[in-house]
Each structure stands twice: as structure tokens, then as C-alpha cells.
């Protein structure tokens, strides 16, 4: 297994793994949509990395991340996306990506790795992975959809 950053056209190698996590995302509809999304989020520092198995072209697992400077925590790496293809699960790809992200965070001068994760039975395996990696549950994340507020205008 190898881990590497996915820049430019190589970003498309992460598309199948990212679709597993976000199957309804319009940004992941096709390679052109992904390229547009990456161009838009590049200014925010969004980056991709992939875990590759020998003999496999696309990433068996992918991680989307960015560096953030937060008042509460300082300089951190925030993990937006971490997903593994179903036939590659249980082979250590997510663990390898998390270890790679730890090293990348240190290289980038960051003090921590953060992520938010959905809840429910479908996420328990991911939560176990994060806890095994030494991550702690440190807060609740709240969100409000503003579509209805736009309709009031």
C-alpha cells in the first residue's frame, strides 16, 4: 500500500472512494464536477490524498483535508472526507491515511487533527477507527439548514 497526495488530474483517482461517502453529492457526479469543486475549494486549502493497493489504479481509500487556523485550537488539519471502497475495507487503508495525515499535519506546523462524523449505526465502524487512532469526542456539532430562511425573503 502507498499513500500520496492527489493533485490536478490525479484527483479523479479518488472519485470512486469519495462517492461511497457522499453518493448524492453533485460535486462527485463525474470528473468534471469534481474538478470544478476542487478549483472552488482550493482557495480554502482543500487537498486530497489517496491510499493505493498494488495493481489498482483508483484509490482504495481517499481523504479530503485542509489546514485551518482556529481561535479555539490554533493551526489544525481538518479532515472533511475519509472513505474506503467497500471491497478494500478492513485492509488498513483508513488507518494508513490517518497516520499519513498525522505526519502531514506535523509537517504543515499544525497542532491537531480534527474531524466531524455523522451519527447512527452506519458510522459505528468509522467511530471505532477514530477512537483507535487516539482521537477523542470533544464536542457536539450543530447545524441549521437555511433553505427555509431564504424562502422567507
Phi, psi and omega per residue, in radians:
X1 nan 2.495 3.054
X2 -2.330 2.656 3.099
X3 -2.061 2.374 3.060
X4 -2.678 2.694 3.027
X5 -1.147 2.581 3.127
X6 -2.091 1.798 -3.127
X7 -1.974 2.749 3.063
X8 0.963 -2.373 -3.083
X9 -1.112 -0.408 3.115
X10 -1.129 -0.332 3.132
X11 -1.023 -0.531 -3.138
X12 -1.092 -0.360 3.115
X13 -1.166 -0.323 3.117
X14 -1.559 -0.201 -3.006
X15 -0.968 -0.862 -3.137
X16 -1.048 -0.725 3.140
X17 -1.178 -0.736 3.135
X18 -1.123 -0.615 3.110
X19 -1.101 -0.517 3.109
X20 -1.093 -0.649 -3.139
X21 -1.396 -0.671 -3.034
X22 -2.274 1.207 -3.041
X23 -1.130 -0.373 -3.108
X24 -1.758 0.103 -3.106
X25 -1.254 2.176 3.076
X26 -1.157 -0.452 3.115
X27 -1.204 -0.270 -3.111
X28 -1.948 0.284 -3.112
X29 -1.056 -0.749 -3.123
X30 -2.790 3.110 -3.091
X31 -1.059 -0.676 -3.134
X32 -1.141 -0.704 3.115
X33 -1.135 -0.732 3.095
X34 -1.092 -0.759 3.132
X35 -1.053 -0.742 3.101
X36 -1.109 -0.757 3.132
X37 -1.098 -0.773 -3.139
X38 -1.137 -0.660 3.087
X39 -1.095 -0.698 -3.130
X40 -1.240 -0.616 -3.078
X41 -1.614 -0.161 3.131
X42 -1.036 -0.627 3.119
X43 -1.101 -0.468 3.090
X44 -1.540 0.006 3.077
X45 1.545 0.230 -3.133
X46 -1.125 2.333 -3.138
X47 -2.363 2.772 3.101
X48 -2.130 2.561 2.987
X49 -2.377 2.657 3.137
X50 -2.316 2.643 3.008
X51 -1.822 2.253 -3.040
X52 -2.099 2.354 3.011
X53 -1.587 2.614 3.064
X54 -1.012 2.310 3.089
X55 1.443 0.020 -3.136
X56 -1.931 2.277 -3.104
X57 -1.345 -0.896 -3.115
X58 -1.390 2.795 3.122
X59 -1.159 2.313 3.049
X60 -1.245 -0.488 3.085
X61 -2.588 2.673 -3.113
X62 -2.417 2.618 3.079
X63 -2.299 2.276 3.024
X64 -1.922 2.244 -3.015
X65 -2.584 2.916 3.089
X66 -2.654 2.751 3.019
X67 -1.593 2.349 3.133
X68 -2.293 2.584 3.044
X69 -1.953 1.932 -3.063
X70 -2.070 2.448 3.103
X71 -1.006 -0.738 -3.062
X72 -1.229 -0.564 -2.980
X73 -2.164 -0.301 -3.015
X74 1.579 -2.631 -3.104
X75 -1.466 2.123 -3.089
X76 -2.330 2.847 2.858
X77 -1.723 2.211 3.082
X78 -1.842 2.174 -3.132
X79 -1.609 1.842 3.130
X80 -1.312 -0.754 -2.965
X81 -2.453 2.361 2.997
X82 -2.549 2.042 -3.038
X83 -2.597 2.517 3.128
X84 -2.139 2.446 3.056
X85 -1.073 2.498 -3.080
X86 -0.931 -0.739 -3.103
X87 -1.334 -0.074 3.121
X88 -1.896 0.000 -3.109
X89 -1.215 2.606 3.115
X90 1.408 0.165 -3.112
X91 -1.889 0.106 3.062
X92 1.606 0.143 -3.103
X93 -1.170 -0.801 3.132
X94 -1.108 -0.752 3.101
X95 -1.036 -0.781 -3.133
X96 -1.112 -0.713 3.103
X97 -1.135 -0.718 3.112
X98 -1.107 -0.721 3.090
X99 -1.127 -0.717 3.099
X100 -1.091 -0.728 3.125
X101 -1.131 -0.642 3.047
X102 -1.000 -0.865 -3.122
X103 -1.139 -0.694 3.120
X104 -1.114 -0.717 3.117
X105 -1.068 -0.788 3.109
X106 -1.093 -0.788 3.129
X107 -1.017 -0.623 -3.111
X108 -1.514 0.102 3.099
X109 1.357 0.461 -3.122
X110 -1.643 2.721 -3.101
X111 -1.797 -0.168 -3.084
X112 -2.832 2.847 3.019
X113 -2.012 2.229 -3.122
X114 -2.182 2.690 2.992
X115 -2.761 2.782 2.953
X116 -1.941 2.553 3.105
X117 -2.387 2.449 3.078
X118 -1.100 2.930 -3.134
X119 -2.008 2.899 -3.138
X120 2.048 2.877 -3.046
X121 -1.000 -0.575 -3.128
X122 -1.168 -0.288 -3.083
X123 -1.790 -0.059 -3.053
X124 -1.037 -0.707 3.134
X125 -1.090 -0.751 3.107
X126 -1.099 -0.749 -3.137
X127 -1.078 -0.731 3.087
X128 -1.050 -0.701 3.130
X129 -1.074 -0.789 -3.124
X130 -1.130 -0.717 3.127
X131 -1.168 -0.728 3.083
X132 -1.075 -0.522 -3.139
X133 -1.346 -0.080 3.120
X134 1.654 0.165 3.112
X135 -1.438 2.658 3.137
X136 -2.073 2.656 3.022
X137 -1.450 1.928 -2.999
X138 -1.966 -0.141 -3.133
X139 -2.903 2.972 2.939
X140 -1.776 2.532 3.100
X141 -1.858 2.228 3.119
X142 -1.932 2.543 3.132
X143 -2.505 2.644 3.096
X144 -2.362 2.166 3.083
X145 -1.331 2.230 -3.071
X146 -1.755 0.167 3.107
X147 -1.013 -0.729 -3.128
X148 -1.200 -0.554 3.104
X149 -1.161 -0.596 3.108
X150 -1.171 -0.594 -3.133
X151 -1.190 -0.441 -3.130
X152 -1.293 -0.340 -3.096
X153 -1.285 nan nan
